[in-house]
């Protein structure tokens, strides 16, 4: 059962990581819905190529940690305790992301009418919460 949840999580991380690499090399599809905007429609930040690649590498790293935790791959330097802590940290990060910062991002945001706000309400925040729950399930099983 744990391998099923780990597989789902790995697929999610790899997919989102690949999407970030696509954006890093200049892809434009969905980028207008992926960045938070103010109520007037101005971007809160515009990440460059290095930042986007770092996010992609982080997501690939998360996939590797979960894959190692589920014994799909073997990393000699990581023992079970480190993998459990890392999985808990990943889950906690995504839980915090789903809750948000109460203005532009997360379940409790105030600015909801932008393209990003709508996508965040229906897709991004629920996905982050689901990732947090799956990390918890992997830790318990």
Secondary structure, 3 states (H helix, E strand, C coil): CHHHHHHHHHHHHHHHHHHHHHHHCCCCCCHHHCCCECCCCCECCCCCHHHHHHHHHHHHHHHHHHHHHCCCCCCCCCCHHHHHHHHHHHHHHHHHHHHCCCCCCCCCCCCCCCHHHHHHHHHHHHHHHHHHHHHHHHHHC
